[in-house]
Structure formats: structure tokens, C-alpha cells
Amino acid sequence: MCLNGNELVLKNGLEGVEMTQNDMMAEIRDANLSYLMLAQQMIRADKATAIFRLGIGKEIADLIEGLNNSQILKLAGSNMMLARFRFEDSAILCMLTNYNKERALAHSHAAILMAGQPVEEIH
């Protein structure tokens, strides 16, 4: 990360590719929009499964389900990521990324461990 004039420039590890603060905000907005649209579709298709997979509570699921298009766009335009990693436990992350073991077994084991974690609540 470096300061270029009045603009914050992040180097993402790719040769010659830089991301400005405005670019980053646009990417966050796009990620939020994709997340909200997918979450709403999942909730409408199978609420119980969506609650588990998204790691949210029923109350939040009900709110997301009831959002109209303009509310989704307004929420997506926030300057913070709405989705977050749920892998507070490094063992779960290692299971999901470990390709040396039987992949399906590792994913099943990680799902079992994640099912024991409490869902996120907004207070």
C-alpha cells in the first residue's frame, strides 16, 4: 500500500496492477450486491439451508428476504463489506483448502465444525 498524491494505491501482487481507493469501493459495492442477491435467492429457495450456509439468524434472513431492489442497491452501496469470513478457527480454513486429503471428507468435516458455531447476530 502506498500513497500516490491524494490517492491511496494498493498493489495486489499482480505485476503492474494497482487498485485505487475508488476502485476498491466499487469492488466492495459489486461484492455486496452479488452477496445480497445470492443470499436473497438462497433464502427464498430454502430458508433453513440458507440460514446455515450464510451463517445468519432467522431474523436477519427474514430481513434480507423482504428487501426490495432499491433497498438492496442502497445496502450494497455501503462502504463496508456485508459478508465476512466465518473461519475464526484456522483448522476449518485448513480443512477447506487442504487438497492432500479426500476433498469431500475435508469439506464434510469442516461443515460439521461450522454447524457448531453460533450464527452471527446484529446488535
Summary of the structure (lengths in Angstrom):
residues: 123
radius of gyration: 17.7
end to end distance: 32.9
largest distance: 50.3
contacts: 272
relative contact order: 0.11
helix: 57%
strand: 11%
